[in-house]
Amino acid sequence: MLKKAITFVMVMGAIITVPSLAAEKFAIDVAHSSVEFSVKHLLISNVKGNFTDFSGIIMFDESDMTKSSVETTIKAASIDTDNADRDNHLRSEDFFDVEKYPEITFISNDIIRTSNGFEMLGTLSMHGVSKEISIPFEFLGRAEGSSGDVRLGFEGYTTIDRKDFGISWNKTLDSGGLAVGNEVKIELNIEAVKM
């Protein structure tokens, strides 16, 4: 009995003293990542664009993905839809008002496991408004780069209503429809490198 008790104490002591796996810190590699979006034009086609200047830190816990976290910042003025006039309009007070609101940020609050992968809940701040959104995402894996650096890959998708963030400019057409859709589809392709 005494031998069993001593063994139990030793095992429990070993469990308690084993350090937990700490989250690893990764930086988003902009050269191999994209933040893209699409919006309906005249309700008959999709105008696509992206942001070219963004950064982010991922605290990644591979042993339990739900303990991971993300913080990202996007420079609103870096919006690019491959049309200079349209991009300047999007930067103006009618839309992003980049002089007053130069950054778009996202900070995760929680990550939950789903049947298709994971879902990240977090606060998106844009145009002076902060709202919680949900981003379903998939972890694509871990790989080693050509220089031996450790990298992670993710894909995520979400949809927001731009009016929820005070971006409501529009033009009513003669037909009664709207020039610009309110629903914005967002696609994230993220590669991050270990710091």
HELIX and SHEET records of a PDB file:
HELIX    1   1 LEU A    2  THR A   17  1                                  16    
HELIX    2   2 VAL A   30  HIS A   32  5                                   3    
HELIX    3   3 MET A   65  LYS A   67  5                                   3    
HELIX    4   4 ALA A   76  SER A   78  5                                   3    
HELIX    5   5 ALA A   84  ARG A   91  1                                   8    
HELIX    6   6 ARG A  162  PHE A  165  5                                   4    
SHEET    1   A11 ILE A  79  ASP A  80  0                                        
SHEET    2   A11 SER A  45  PHE A  51 -1                                        
SHEET    3   A11 SER A  34  HIS A  41 -1                                        
SHEET    4   A11 VAL A 180  LYS A 194 -1                                        
SHEET    5   A11 GLU A  24  ILE A  28 -1                                        
SHEET    6   A11 PHE A  54  PHE A  60 -1                                        
SHEET    7   A11 SER A  69  LYS A  75 -1                                        
SHEET    8   A11 GLU A 103  THR A 114 -1                                        
SHEET    9   A11 GLY A 117  MET A 126 -1                                        
SHEET   10   A11 VAL A 129  GLU A 144 -1                                        
SHEET   11   A11 VAL A 150  ASP A 161 -1                                        
END                                                                             
